[in-house]
């Protein structure tokens, strides 16, 4: 048995939305139906006029006019109505007009009366399957079709008593229309059940997506607390800028004063993106904070970090490029270790030149290592260390051209006089202008200025 309260199966919070969607779809289909009817009516009228010029006095132009007027009235009413019941009445009116035209046409060609059940059945299927009715809403259409067919039979028998269209033919046709109506109701019921399942499933997915989105935003907020703040101290200025390309990423930077005159810092990039990379970054942060308490040597610290990644993340195929340095402000010296990270820059004020701080070892996490080498370079007043992740040099413009290290070097040479905060802001501005469509990777920039 068909249940007419199918919408009661929908959770209450979704019911009004689904009804609104179905009503809007019904209005759209009615518009299409009316334009289709106007086109067919015009086409038939033209063909009839051209092929039967001798009988054009029998065309009865008012039939075409009625169809056109009914379509226009239906379109206008459909435009101004919003409630589903008013839209239903509008379609029922249009259905009655179509049935009137079909009946009148059938009477003009009474010799083909035995074909009329198929015509009425075609109208029934056309109206019920082209518009998203509820099963119960099909019943008035079925009754209208049965009534029109019955009227047609009675008129034929009255006007042409000798017509072969006898009661048994009428009954067979009526039975055919009745069975077609039942089939239409059951098929619409099946379709509505599927629509309900789809929308409930979609809403569950949407709800889960909203929860995941919220959790991702919270995770992003927590993740970004790892970005160290900028700092201005007696002997040094530090400016940190991060331009994320995704909610979560694998870029990391940190600095800490291991003594009043020694600054230990690190910048790194985990291979990959998204949640896995962000999880490794969070573990690396915890490990770095712990190691920094006992290791002031960049080489030893990265060796310990390498062993940590191999031990705890074996089999994940996740690695870390890292640049770690120790600035001794008393000795005016930088000691650094670069493991698979892009060459970083030291701008030397005396002589206005750039020194590359190149990589000495492989990525961390690739293989065990007994130690990593260190390099010492002197630092002078107003020298500047420019640290960044590969997102800065791999940003691409519309022509798929990378920003590249040459542009980074040119920017440093041209803008070295800017204070670190403005220096970073200008670099991000230039990078954004170069790649206005966005970046595929995070951009992390840390500038350290000696005083």
N, C-alpha and C positions, 0 to 999 in steps of 0.2 A: 504493500500500500504506500502511495506517495505521501510523504509528510510535507505539509505546506509551511510548517514553522521551521524550515531548515536553518534560517538565520539565527535561531536560538542556540544553535550549536557553536556560534561564534562567541568568543569572550566579549563581555559587554563593552570593554574599552576599544574594541575594533569594529563593533557592529555599525555604528553611525558612519564611520569612514568607508566601510565597504559599500553600504547603501548609497553613499554620496558618489563613490566611484562608478557603481553600476548605473546610477541615474544619469551621470554625465555621459557615460558610454551610450546609454539609451538615446540621449539627445543627439549625439553625434551620428548614430546609426539612422535615426529618423531623418536627419538632414540628407544623408546619403540616399536613403530610400526615396525621398521626395524628388530629389534631382534625377534619380534614376527613372522614376515614373514619368517625369516631365520629358526626359529624353526619349524614352520608349514611345510615349504618346505622340510626340512630334514625328518620330521616325515612321510609325505606323500610318499616321495621317498622310504624310507625304507619299509613301509607297501606295497607299490606297487611292489617292488622288491621281497619281501618275499611271497606275496600272488599270484603273477602272474609270476613265474619264466619262464614259457614257452613263455611269451610274453615280456621278458625283452629287446628283441631287438627293441621293439616299445617304450621303455621308453623315448628314445630321451634325453639322459643326458644333452644335451645342454640347455634344458628348465630350469632344476635345476641350471645349471651354470649361466644362464642369471639372474635368480632371486637372486642368491647369489651375483653376481657381481653388480647388481643394488642396492642391499641393502648396500653393502660396499661403493659404490660410493656415495650413499645418505648420509651415516653416515659420510664419510670424508668431503663431501661438507657441511654438517650440522655443522661440527666441526669448519670449517674455516670461514663460513659466519656469518655476524652479522646483516645485514640489513634485514628488513622484506620481501622486494620484492625478494631478492635472496633466502631466505628460501622458499618463495612461489613457485618460479621456481623449486627449488629442489624437493618439494613435488609433483608438477605437473609432473615432470620427472618420479618420482617413481610411480605415478598414471598411467601414460602411459604404463610403463613396466608391472604393474599388469594387466592392461586391455589387453595388448598384450598376456600375458600368459593365461589369462582367455579365450580370444577369440580362441587362438590356441588349448587349451584344449577342448573347446566346439566343435571345428571342428573335433577333434579326436573322439568325442562321439556325432556325429550329430543326433543320434537317440533320444537324450534328448534335442533337440533344443528348445522345448517349455518351458523348465525349465530355459533357459538362462536369460530371463528378471529378474527372481528372483535373479540369481547370480550377474548380473550387479547392481541390486538395493541394494543387500547386500554390494557390494563393495562401492557403493555411500554412504550408511549410515555409513559404517565402517570408511571411510575416513573423512566424514564431522563431525561426532560426536566424534571422537577420538582426533581431533585437534581443538584448539580454533580459528576457522576462524571468520573473519568478514563476514556478509551475502554476500557481493558482491564478496568475494573471493571464494565462493562456486560455482559461476556460471561457471568458466572454468572447474571445475571438472565435473559438470553436463553435460556440452557440450562434454567433453572427453568421458564420459560414453555413452551418446547418440550416439556419432560418432562411438564408438567401437561396440555398439549393431547394428547399421545400417550396418557397414562393415561386421559383422558376418552374418547378414541376407542376404546380397548381395552375399557373398561367398557361403553360403549354397544353395541359389537358383541357382547359376551358376554351382556348382559342382554336386548338386543332384536336378535336376529340378523336380523330382517326389516326393520330400520330402513333408510331410504333413505340413511343416512349411510355410504356405502360408502368403500372405500379411496381411490378417485380424488378424492372430496371431502376426505378427510383429507389427501391429498398436496397438493392445491391450497392448503388452509389452512396446512399446514406450510411450504410454499414462501412463502406470504404472510408468515408470522411470521419466517421466515429472512431474507427481503428487508428486512422492517421492522427486524430486529436489525442488519443491515449498515448500513442507513440511519442508525439511531440511533448506531452507533459512529462513523460518518464525521461525522455532524453534531456529536457531542460533541468529536471531534478538531478540527473546524473551530472550535468555540467555545473550546476550550482554547488553540488557537494564537492566537486573538484576545485572550483573557485574558492570555496571556504577553506579547503585543505591547503591550497596554495597560499592564501593570504595569512592564515594562521602560522604556516611554516615561515613565510617571509617575515612576519612580525616578530617571530621568535628569533630569527636570524638578526633582524634589525635591532632587537633589544639586546641580544648578546654583543652585537657590534658596538652599540652605545656603551655597554659596560666595559668592553675591551678598550674602546676609545678613551673612556674616562681613566681607566687604569693605566693606559699608555701615557696619557697626559700627566698623571701623577708620577709615573716612573720617569718621564722626561724631566719634570721639575726636580725630582730627587737627583737624577743623573747630572743635571746642570749645576747642582750645588758643588760638584767636584771642580768646577771651573774656579781657579783661584782669583782673588780680587787683585786689582791693580794696587800698586804701592809706591809711595814716595818717602824715601828715608834719607838719612844724612848723607850717605855716600853713594846711594844708588836709587834709581827710579825703575819701576817695573810696570809695564802696561800689558794687559792680557785682553785679547779680543777673540771671541768665538762666533763663527757664522755657521750654524748647523744646517746641513742639507736635509736631514731626516729628523724624526722625533728622537731617535737614539742613534748614537754613533760610536766609533771606536777610537776617537782622538782623545788624548789625555795630556795634561800638563800640570806640573806642580812645582812649587819652590818652598824652601824652608830654611831658616837661619839656624845652622848647626852650632854657631857661636856668634857673638856680636859682629865679628869681622869675616865670617864665612857664610856664603850663600850656596846651598845645594839645590839644583833644579834638574828637572827632567821634562822632556816632551817626547811623545810617542804616538804611534798609530797602529792599532790592531788591524790585521788583515780582515776584510769583510765589513759588513755593515749590519745595522739593525740590532735586535735584542741580543744575539750571541756575543757580538763585539762589545756591546755595552756591559754585559755581565762580566766579561773578562776585564774590561776597564775598571769596574768596581772592585774586582779582586786585586788587580794590580795596584790600585790606589791604596787599599789596606796594606798590601805587602810593602809598597814603597814607604808608607808612613812608619811601618815597623822597622824596615831596613835602615832608614835614614837615622834612626837612633843609635845604630851601632856601626854603620858604614859611611864614612865621609869620603871614601875613595870612589869616584865614578866607575872605575873598572871593576872593583870588587862588588859594588852595588848591582851593576848590570849582570855580573856573573851569578850572583845570588838570585836575581830576578829571572834569569835564563833557566836556572835549575828549578825554580818554582813553577814556571810555565810548563816545562817538560814533565815535571812530577804530577801536577794537578790537572793539566789539560792535554794529556797524551791522547792521541787518536782523534782530536778535534780538528786538526789541520788549521789551527789558529796560531798565528805568530805575531810578533811585535817588533816594529822598528822603533828604535829609541836613541835619543841623544841626551846624555847626562853630563852635567858640568858642575864644577865647584869653583866658585869665585872667591879668591882670597884677597880681601880689600887691603890688608896690610902689605902683602907681597906684590899687589897689583898684578895678579896672575890668574889665568884661567886654565884649569885642568879639565879635559873633557874626554869622553869615550862615545864614539858613534857606531852603533850597531845596525846597519842596514837602513839608516834614515837618510833622506836627501841631505846633500851638503848644506850646512847652515852658514850664516855669514857673521863675520866680525868686521864692523866698519872701524877702521883705524883713523882717528882724527888727524894724527900727525902724518901728513902726506896724502890725506883724503883718498884712501884706497880701501879695497875690500880684500879680506882674507877668507878663503874657503875653509870651512871646518868639515872636512870630508869623512866618509865612512871608513872605518878600520876593520870591522868584523861583519859577520852575517847576521841575519835576523835572530832575535831571541826566540827560543823555543824550537829551533830547527835541530840542534844537536847539543849534547853536553859539552861544556867548555871548562877548562881548568882556570881560565882567567881571560880577561880582555885588556887589551893595551890602552894606554892613556897618552895623551899629548898635552904638553904645557905650552901656552902662548902668553906673552906679556900683555898687560892691559894698561892703557894710559887714560888720563883724564878725558872725559867726553867720548871715549870709545863706546861703541854700541854693538850689542849682540842681538842679531835678528834671528829668531827661531820660528819655525812654521812646520805644518804638516804638508803632505803631498797634495792635499786639495787645493793649495794656493798655486802650485805650479802646473797642475793638471786640469785646471778649469779651462773649458773650451768655449769658443765663440760659435756663431752660426756656421762658419766655414770649417768647423772641427779642428781649428788651430788652437794649440795649447798656449796658455799664458806664458809658461816657460820660465826658466831661471834667469835668462837674459833680461827679461822685463823686470824681474825682482831686483836684480843688480842695478839696473838703470834707475829704478825708483829709489833705492837706498842712496845712490850717489847724488841724485837730484834733491831728495827731501831729507837728508841727514840732519839738517838744521832744525827740523821740527821737534817739539817735545814729544815724548813717546806716545802719549794719548792721541795727539793730532796726527802723528806719524802713522799709527795703526788705522785711524779713521780714514786717512787719505788713501792708504793702501787698499782697504776694503772698498772704498768708493771707486778706485781705478779698476779693481778686479771685477766689481759689479758692472761697471760700464763695458768692460771687455766681454763679459758673459752675462748679458741681461736676462737670458732665459733661465738662469739658475745654475746650480752646481750639482754634480753627481756625488760629491764627497764633501765632508765637513772641512771648513777652513779654520785652523787654529793658529793664532799669531801671538807670540810673546816677545816683547822688545825689552831688553835690559840695558839701561843707560848708566854708564859710570859717571860719577861727578868728580 
